[in-house]
Amino acid sequence: MATADEPREDADEDREKSLEDEALSDEVKSERDAPSDDESKAEDDDGATSEVKASSEPPRPRRGKSQRPPQRGADLPQKQATSARGTVLGVVAYAAILGAAYGILPEVRFLGASDRLAYALGLLVFPALMMALGVGAVALSRYSSDAIDPLARAERGEILVHSRYLSNTTEQLVLHAVAVLGLAAEGSAFSMRILPGLVACFVVGRAAFWLGYLREPLARGPGFAMTLQPTVLALLYLAGRGAIAVFSR
């Protein structure tokens, strides 16, 4: 004969069995969802491959400000036309100076190469004075402004023009001195007669360059042409004479 405790025991057994079934189903589900060893290995291989590929690719260089192409404003053609007109004016001016010097100044005869070089060095004093004036202008401008401290980066206005004049004059003077001394060493009557005119072109051209720069940056063109082009022509003349002397031996 069944007692009252039997239904209770049956219910407890059913509850325990259902809990065991749920735990077993959870284990099976977790085992099914978990990746296999082959899949984990494949994922590790893919990760390692991507890391090697990323490390093997060269880094892309950053494009700085210095790598940007120069800007071309809408008024560039007008500025180029102004510069071209200034260059033509400079050519006319130095041609007139060279022609007048060659036609007016008498031919000077020298005893030897030392006399010719001494004469050329005496003429180079005047171009050197144009550079010395630039040094003085920069020094005075710095002394009378906050740019007295060169590391403060306080250069403004005329001091920038004076500094660029000085820099350009120094570069031009090196070429000019080589041309003048080269003509004196070459020693022909034409070379010695053209020397004063060449030096005059440098001095007048530097003054025109400086004054034009102070008035308007684009107005420096005539002075630049008067300084550079006669010097380059003299260097080309010397190069031609040297080439003839070498190949004629």
Residue frames as qw, qx, qy, qz and C-alpha x, y, z in Angstrom:
[[0.000, 0.891, 0.455, 0.000, 0.00, 0.00, 0.00],
 [0.449, 0.473, -0.019, 0.758, 1.52, 3.31, -1.06],
 [0.367, -0.578, -0.395, 0.612, 2.34, 5.89, 1.50],
 [0.151, 0.958, 0.205, -0.131, 2.03, 9.70, 1.20],
 [0.307, -0.733, 0.396, 0.459, 5.78, 10.10, 0.79],
 [0.652, 0.125, 0.635, 0.394, 5.96, 8.14, -2.48],
 [0.411, 0.825, 0.326, 0.209, 4.52, 10.87, -4.76],
 [0.159, -0.958, 0.191, 0.142, 6.95, 13.33, -3.22],
 [0.586, -0.412, 0.589, 0.375, 9.92, 11.07, -3.91],
 [0.613, 0.438, 0.564, 0.338, 8.80, 10.56, -7.51],
 [0.202, 0.966, 0.143, 0.069, 8.56, 14.33, -8.01],
 [0.352, -0.813, 0.387, 0.255, 12.06, 14.85, -6.64],
 [0.660, -0.085, 0.637, 0.389, 13.43, 12.18, -8.95],
 [0.497, 0.703, 0.440, 0.256, 11.76, 13.80, -11.97],
 [0.014, -0.996, 0.058, 0.065, 13.18, 17.21, -11.01],
 [0.494, -0.601, 0.534, 0.332, 16.71, 15.83, -10.65],
 [0.661, 0.209, 0.627, 0.356, 16.44, 14.06, -13.98],
 [0.357, 0.877, 0.283, 0.155, 15.30, 17.20, -15.76],
 [0.206, -0.924, 0.268, 0.178, 18.21, 19.17, -14.25],
 [0.614, -0.307, 0.625, 0.372, 20.65, 16.51, -15.43],
 [0.589, 0.526, 0.537, 0.297, 19.17, 16.64, -18.94],
 [0.147, 0.986, 0.070, 0.019, 19.51, 20.43, -19.04],
 [0.393, -0.755, 0.449, 0.270, 23.15, 20.28, -17.90],
 [0.663, -0.004, 0.655, 0.363, 23.92, 17.64, -20.50],
 [0.476, 0.750, 0.405, 0.219, 22.31, 19.69, -23.29],
 [0.059, -0.982, 0.137, 0.115, 24.32, 22.78, -22.23],
 [0.536, -0.504, 0.579, 0.351, 27.57, 20.80, -22.42],
 [0.627, 0.321, 0.622, 0.342, 26.72, 19.48, -25.85],
 [0.285, 0.922, 0.247, 0.089, 25.81, 22.96, -27.06],
 [0.233, -0.897, 0.306, 0.216, 29.04, 24.51, -25.71],
 [0.608, -0.241, 0.651, 0.385, 31.11, 21.75, -27.33],
 [0.548, 0.571, 0.546, 0.276, 29.31, 22.32, -30.63],
 [0.139, 0.985, 0.091, 0.041, 29.80, 26.11, -30.52],
 [0.470, -0.721, 0.377, 0.341, 33.47, 25.96, -29.46],
 [0.548, 0.707, -0.391, -0.218, 35.92, 26.19, -32.42],
 [0.989, -0.023, 0.006, 0.143, 37.85, 23.11, -33.27],
 [0.607, -0.536, 0.290, 0.511, 41.63, 22.87, -33.07],
 [0.537, 0.276, 0.501, 0.620, 41.94, 23.12, -36.86],
 [0.085, 0.877, 0.350, 0.319, 39.82, 26.25, -36.95],
 [0.431, -0.873, 0.045, 0.221, 41.83, 27.88, -34.12],
 [0.638, -0.264, 0.409, 0.597, 45.07, 27.03, -35.90],
 [0.403, 0.548, 0.485, 0.550, 43.74, 28.48, -39.15],
 [0.114, -0.964, -0.207, -0.123, 42.75, 31.69, -37.38],
 [0.558, -0.695, 0.214, 0.400, 46.20, 31.93, -35.78],
 [0.604, 0.061, 0.486, 0.628, 47.85, 31.38, -39.17],
 [0.228, 0.778, 0.413, 0.416, 45.68, 34.07, -40.76],
 [0.307, -0.947, -0.054, 0.083, 46.56, 36.52, -37.99],
 [0.618, -0.473, 0.352, 0.520, 50.28, 35.83, -38.32],
 [0.528, 0.351, 0.509, 0.582, 50.09, 36.18, -42.11],
 [0.063, 0.912, 0.300, 0.271, 48.35, 39.54, -41.86],
 [0.456, -0.843, 0.111, 0.263, 50.92, 40.75, -39.31],
 [0.631, -0.188, 0.457, 0.598, 53.82, 39.72, -41.59],
 [0.378, 0.602, 0.493, 0.502, 52.15, 41.36, -44.56],
 [0.132, -0.972, -0.179, -0.070, 51.59, 44.55, -42.64],
 [0.537, -0.705, 0.253, 0.388, 55.19, 44.61, -41.44],
 [0.625, 0.046, 0.512, 0.587, 56.56, 43.92, -44.94],
 [0.286, 0.822, 0.379, 0.315, 54.70, 46.84, -46.52],
 [0.422, 0.109, -0.147, 0.888, 56.86, 50.01, -46.59],
 [0.054, -0.660, -0.493, 0.564, 55.46, 52.94, -44.63],
 [0.334, 0.752, 0.403, 0.400, 53.80, 55.56, -46.73],
 [0.375, -0.016, -0.163, 0.913, 55.70, 58.87, -46.56],
 [0.005, 0.786, 0.488, -0.379, 53.81, 61.77, -45.18],
 [0.397, 0.602, 0.296, 0.626, 53.39, 64.63, -47.55],
 [0.353, -0.537, -0.283, 0.712, 54.84, 67.67, -45.83],
 [0.192, 0.892, 0.161, -0.376, 54.53, 71.30, -46.74],
 [0.139, -0.633, 0.538, 0.539, 57.83, 71.25, -48.64],
 [0.313, 0.049, 0.882, 0.349, 56.48, 68.51, -50.99],
 [0.382, 0.706, 0.517, -0.298, 53.44, 70.47, -52.01],
 [0.515, 0.425, 0.392, 0.633, 53.51, 71.84, -55.55],
 [0.150, -0.184, -0.098, 0.966, 54.04, 75.59, -55.88],
 [0.270, 0.689, 0.578, -0.344, 50.89, 77.64, -56.05],
 [0.244, 0.172, 0.469, 0.831, 50.03, 79.42, -59.29],
 [0.144, 0.550, 0.445, -0.692, 47.89, 82.47, -58.72],
 [0.489, 0.719, 0.492, 0.050, 45.56, 83.97, -61.27],
 [0.127, 0.975, -0.103, -0.147, 47.84, 87.01, -61.60],
 [0.719, -0.340, 0.441, 0.415, 50.95, 84.95, -62.41],
 [0.612, 0.488, 0.392, 0.484, 50.93, 85.76, -66.16],
 [0.045, 0.970, 0.076, 0.226, 50.81, 89.46, -65.37],
 [0.539, -0.764, 0.311, 0.170, 53.76, 89.13, -62.98],
 [0.765, -0.012, 0.465, 0.445, 55.72, 87.13, -65.55],
 [0.438, 0.751, 0.283, 0.406, 55.09, 89.83, -68.15],
 [0.208, -0.970, 0.105, -0.076, 56.34, 92.49, -65.74],
 [0.693, -0.506, 0.421, 0.294, 59.47, 90.45, -65.01],
 [0.710, 0.320, 0.434, 0.452, 60.11, 89.94, -68.74],
 [0.226, 0.917, 0.128, 0.303, 59.83, 93.67, -69.42],
 [0.431, -0.862, 0.258, 0.065, 62.27, 94.35, -66.61],
 [0.781, -0.184, 0.455, 0.386, 64.73, 91.85, -68.05],
 [0.561, 0.620, 0.324, 0.443, 64.55, 93.51, -71.49],
 [0.057, -0.982, 0.033, -0.177, 65.16, 96.90, -69.91],
 [0.638, -0.647, 0.365, 0.202, 68.17, 95.50, -68.07],
 [0.774, 0.167, 0.422, 0.442, 69.61, 94.05, -71.30],
 [0.345, 0.837, 0.178, 0.385, 69.30, 97.42, -73.05],
 [0.317, -0.933, 0.157, -0.061, 70.95, 99.16, -70.10],
 [0.696, -0.486, 0.431, 0.304, 73.99, 96.88, -69.80],
 [0.701, 0.411, 0.377, 0.444, 74.49, 96.82, -73.57],
 [0.158, 0.940, 0.056, 0.298, 74.62, 100.61, -73.52],
 [0.490, -0.817, 0.297, 0.059, 77.11, 100.65, -70.62],
 [0.793, -0.157, 0.458, 0.369, 79.41, 98.06, -72.20],
 [0.578, 0.622, 0.315, 0.424, 79.30, 99.82, -75.57],
 [0.027, -0.978, 0.051, -0.201, 80.04, 103.21, -74.05],
 [0.620, -0.672, 0.369, 0.163, 82.91, 101.85, -71.93],
 [0.782, 0.066, 0.455, 0.420, 84.47, 100.05, -74.87],
 [0.462, 0.719, 0.286, 0.434, 84.14, 103.04, -77.16],
 [0.115, -0.966, 0.045, -0.229, 85.14, 105.82, -74.79],
 [0.642, -0.678, 0.329, 0.142, 87.87, 104.37, -72.59],
 [0.397, 0.725, -0.546, -0.135, 91.32, 104.18, -74.20],
 [0.946, 0.051, -0.310, 0.076, 93.19, 100.94, -74.53],
 [0.394, -0.797, 0.439, -0.128, 95.59, 100.33, -71.65],
 [0.775, 0.356, -0.511, 0.108, 98.73, 98.28, -72.14],
 [0.709, -0.645, 0.255, -0.129, 100.21, 96.26, -69.29],
 [0.091, 0.681, -0.726, -0.038, 103.69, 94.86, -68.82],
 [0.240, 0.136, -0.961, 0.016, 102.65, 91.42, -67.61],
 [0.497, -0.425, -0.722, -0.225, 100.03, 89.22, -65.96],
 [0.387, -0.385, -0.566, 0.618, 100.75, 90.62, -62.49],
 [0.030, 0.122, -0.002, -0.992, 99.92, 94.15, -63.68],
 [0.411, -0.225, -0.578, -0.668, 96.70, 92.97, -65.30],
 [0.526, -0.424, -0.731, 0.094, 95.60, 91.12, -62.15],
 [0.258, -0.298, -0.389, 0.833, 96.44, 94.12, -59.99],
 [0.198, -0.031, -0.251, -0.947, 94.32, 96.29, -62.29],
 [0.515, -0.322, -0.683, -0.405, 91.42, 93.82, -62.05],
 [0.467, -0.398, -0.666, 0.425, 91.64, 93.64, -58.25],
 [0.078, -0.158, -0.165, 0.970, 91.53, 97.42, -58.10],
 [0.380, -0.157, -0.421, -0.808, 88.31, 97.40, -60.11],
 [0.536, -0.333, -0.772, -0.079, 86.77, 94.72, -57.87],
 [0.148, -0.122, -0.534, 0.823, 86.86, 97.13, -54.95],
 [0.356, -0.024, -0.075, -0.931, 83.70, 98.81, -56.27],
 [0.680, -0.202, -0.589, -0.386, 81.58, 95.63, -56.43],
 [0.505, -0.162, -0.720, 0.448, 82.86, 94.73, -52.96],
 [0.052, -0.004, 0.303, -0.952, 81.63, 98.10, -51.69],
 [0.574, -0.173, -0.346, -0.722, 78.11, 97.23, -52.92],
 [0.703, -0.240, -0.668, 0.037, 78.21, 94.13, -50.73],
 [0.332, -0.067, -0.530, 0.778, 79.59, 96.14, -47.80],
 [0.305, -0.157, 0.000, -0.939, 76.67, 98.57, -48.12],
 [0.711, -0.248, -0.517, -0.407, 74.30, 95.62, -47.84],
 [0.593, -0.160, -0.659, 0.434, 76.04, 94.40, -44.68],
 [0.086, 0.014, -0.331, 0.940, 75.72, 97.87, -43.16],
 [0.484, -0.207, -0.236, -0.817, 72.03, 98.17, -44.08],
 [0.733, -0.266, -0.615, -0.119, 71.20, 94.80, -42.51],
 [0.481, -0.118, -0.578, 0.649, 73.16, 95.60, -39.35],
 [0.094, -0.083, 0.162, -0.979, 71.51, 99.02, -38.96],
 [0.606, -0.247, -0.390, -0.649, 68.02, 97.59, -39.55],
 [0.702, -0.255, -0.651, 0.131, 68.58, 94.92, -36.93],
 [0.334, -0.025, -0.471, 0.816, 69.98, 97.37, -34.42],
 [0.234, -0.046, 0.088, -0.967, 66.91, 99.62, -34.68],
 [0.731, -0.137, -0.297, -0.599, 64.28, 96.87, -34.38],
 [0.808, -0.347, 0.383, -0.282, 63.37, 93.72, -32.45],
 [0.927, 0.345, -0.128, 0.073, 65.35, 91.79, -35.06],
 [0.001, -0.792, 0.567, -0.226, 68.48, 92.71, -33.09],
 [0.589, -0.256, 0.752, -0.148, 68.06, 89.19, -31.73],
 [0.342, 0.329, -0.686, -0.551, 68.59, 87.03, -34.85],
 [0.118, -0.097, -0.988, 0.027, 66.84, 84.05, -33.24],
 [0.274, 0.335, 0.529, -0.730, 63.66, 85.99, -32.43],
 [0.246, 0.366, 0.780, 0.444, 62.43, 85.77, -36.03],
 [0.050, 0.766, 0.391, -0.509, 61.28, 89.36, -35.90],
 [0.232, -0.146, 0.468, 0.840, 62.42, 90.34, -39.40],
 [0.321, 0.731, 0.582, -0.153, 59.79, 92.52, -41.04],
 [0.248, 0.938, 0.091, -0.223, 59.62, 95.03, -43.87],
 [0.377, 0.860, -0.345, -0.022, 62.83, 96.57, -45.19],
 [0.397, -0.588, 0.705, -0.007, 65.14, 94.29, -43.27],
 [0.812, 0.181, 0.555, 0.007, 63.92, 91.38, -45.39],
 [0.605, 0.794, 0.018, 0.052, 64.75, 93.32, -48.57],
 [0.023, -0.854, 0.517, -0.051, 68.19, 94.26, -47.24],
 [0.639, -0.333, 0.693, -0.019, 68.91, 90.66, -46.26],
 [0.806, 0.390, 0.441, 0.067, 67.91, 89.30, -49.65],
 [0.398, 0.898, -0.184, 0.038, 69.88, 92.00, -51.42],
 [0.259, -0.728, 0.634, -0.027, 72.94, 91.05, -49.40],
 [0.753, -0.066, 0.655, 0.008, 72.48, 87.33, -50.07],
 [0.735, 0.617, 0.275, 0.069, 72.01, 87.82, -53.80],
 [0.205, 0.927, -0.313, 0.033, 74.90, 90.28, -54.04],
 [0.485, -0.558, 0.672, 0.034, 77.23, 87.83, -52.33],
 [0.789, 0.201, 0.574, 0.086, 76.29, 85.09, -54.79],
 [0.569, 0.809, 0.119, 0.084, 76.66, 87.42, -57.76],
 [0.077, -0.908, 0.410, 0.046, 79.98, 88.82, -56.54],
 [0.685, -0.300, 0.643, 0.165, 81.58, 85.37, -56.52],
 [0.711, 0.470, 0.470, 0.228, 80.73, 84.85, -60.19],
 [0.264, 0.962, -0.003, 0.066, 81.67, 88.43, -61.07],
 [0.350, -0.784, 0.492, 0.143, 85.09, 88.15, -59.43],
 [0.726, -0.036, 0.634, 0.264, 85.83, 84.94, -61.32],
 [0.577, 0.713, 0.346, 0.198, 84.86, 86.62, -64.59],
 [0.052, 0.985, -0.167, 0.007, 86.92, 89.77, -63.95],
 [0.465, -0.628, 0.600, 0.171, 90.03, 87.91, -62.83],
 [0.755, 0.186, 0.593, 0.210, 89.63, 85.44, -65.67],
 [0.484, 0.848, 0.162, 0.143, 89.52, 88.23, -68.26],
 [0.131, -0.918, 0.373, 0.035, 92.58, 89.83, -66.69],
 [0.635, -0.355, 0.658, 0.193, 94.45, 86.52, -66.77],
 [0.723, 0.487, 0.457, 0.177, 93.43, 85.96, -70.39],
 [0.392, -0.561, 0.168, 0.710, 94.92, 89.34, -71.15],
 [0.420, 0.438, 0.541, 0.582, 93.69, 90.13, -74.64],
 [0.065, 0.070, 0.028, 0.995, 93.16, 93.74, -75.67],
 [0.443, -0.421, -0.492, -0.620, 89.40, 93.16, -75.87],
 [0.635, -0.462, -0.597, 0.164, 89.25, 91.64, -72.39],
 [0.413, -0.256, -0.311, 0.817, 91.21, 94.45, -70.73],
 [0.065, -0.154, -0.196, -0.966, 89.20, 97.11, -72.51],
 [0.513, -0.432, -0.547, -0.501, 85.86, 95.59, -71.48],
 [0.472, -0.217, -0.711, 0.475, 86.73, 95.21, -67.79],
 [0.025, 0.078, 0.315, -0.946, 85.67, 98.71, -66.63],
 [0.513, -0.095, -0.320, -0.791, 82.34, 98.39, -68.39],
 [0.627, -0.195, -0.752, -0.059, 81.75, 94.97, -66.83],
 [0.319, -0.209, -0.622, 0.684, 82.39, 96.34, -63.35],
 [0.208, 0.017, 0.040, -0.977, 80.17, 99.35, -64.06],
 [0.586, -0.192, -0.578, -0.535, 77.33, 97.01, -65.04],
 [0.535, -0.259, -0.753, 0.283, 77.69, 95.22, -61.71],
 [0.152, -0.176, -0.427, 0.874, 77.66, 98.40, -59.63],
 [0.358, 0.007, -0.151, -0.922, 74.77, 100.07, -61.47],
 [0.590, -0.163, -0.699, -0.369, 72.87, 96.80, -61.63],
 [0.413, -0.254, -0.753, 0.445, 73.17, 96.20, -57.90],
 [0.059, 0.160, 0.273, -0.947, 71.92, 99.69, -57.14],
 [0.493, -0.025, -0.380, -0.782, 68.97, 99.24, -59.51],
 [0.553, -0.183, -0.811, -0.049, 68.19, 95.84, -57.99],
 [0.269, -0.234, -0.656, 0.666, 68.22, 97.21, -54.45],
 [0.199, 0.163, 0.117, -0.959, 66.18, 100.33, -55.11],
 [0.529, -0.046, -0.548, -0.647, 63.68, 98.44, -57.24],
 [0.474, -0.209, -0.843, 0.143, 63.28, 95.78, -54.57],
 [0.090, -0.245, -0.533, 0.805, 62.53, 98.43, -51.96],
 [0.356, 0.143, -0.108, -0.917, 59.90, 100.02, -54.20],
 [0.867, 0.145, 0.052, -0.475, 58.27, 96.85, -55.54],
 [0.680, -0.301, 0.656, 0.129, 59.66, 93.28, -55.54],
 [0.751, 0.467, 0.435, 0.170, 58.88, 92.81, -59.24],
 [0.275, 0.956, -0.103, 0.012, 60.87, 95.96, -60.04],
 [0.527, -0.639, 0.511, 0.229, 64.14, 94.21, -59.22],
 [0.866, 0.334, 0.352, 0.122, 64.27, 92.58, -62.67],
 [0.483, 0.846, -0.137, 0.180, 66.33, 95.21, -64.56],
 [0.214, -0.800, 0.538, -0.157, 69.03, 95.29, -61.90],
 [0.815, -0.194, 0.545, -0.013, 69.20, 91.51, -61.74],
 [0.812, 0.521, 0.205, 0.164, 69.68, 91.26, -65.51],
 [0.247, 0.910, -0.272, 0.193, 72.32, 94.00, -65.51],
 [0.432, -0.669, 0.593, -0.122, 74.31, 92.12, -62.88],
 [0.790, -0.104, 0.604, -0.011, 74.02, 88.52, -63.95],
 [0.802, 0.554, 0.224, 0.014, 73.92, 88.48, -67.72],
 [0.333, 0.856, -0.387, 0.079, 77.17, 90.41, -68.45],
 [0.411, -0.565, 0.705, -0.120, 78.97, 88.18, -65.96],
 [0.825, 0.125, 0.547, -0.063, 77.61, 85.02, -67.58],
 [0.670, 0.742, -0.020, 0.010, 78.59, 86.31, -71.04],
 [0.045, 0.814, -0.571, 0.095, 82.13, 86.93, -69.80],
 [0.608, -0.317, 0.719, -0.113, 82.31, 83.43, -68.33],
 [0.838, 0.408, 0.359, -0.043, 81.07, 81.90, -71.58],
 [0.445, 0.853, -0.271, 0.034, 83.67, 83.91, -73.49],
 [0.211, -0.670, 0.703, -0.113, 86.42, 82.62, -71.21],
 [0.769, -0.033, 0.628, -0.118, 85.14, 79.06, -71.49],
 [0.771, 0.623, 0.124, -0.035, 85.18, 79.31, -75.27],
 [0.256, 0.839, -0.472, 0.087, 88.70, 80.70, -75.36],
 [0.465, -0.486, 0.726, -0.146, 89.85, 77.98, -72.99],
 [0.849, 0.211, 0.475, -0.095, 88.27, 75.25, -75.11],
 [0.631, 0.766, -0.124, 0.017, 89.94, 76.64, -78.24],
 [0.016, -0.780, 0.614, -0.122, 93.29, 76.74, -76.49],
 [0.656, -0.266, 0.693, -0.139, 92.96, 73.13, -75.32],
 [0.824, 0.342, 0.452, -0.022, 91.83, 71.61, -78.60],
 [0.494, 0.852, -0.173, -0.022, 94.22, 73.65, -80.76],
 [0.328, -0.693, 0.639, 0.065, 97.30, 72.06, -79.17]]
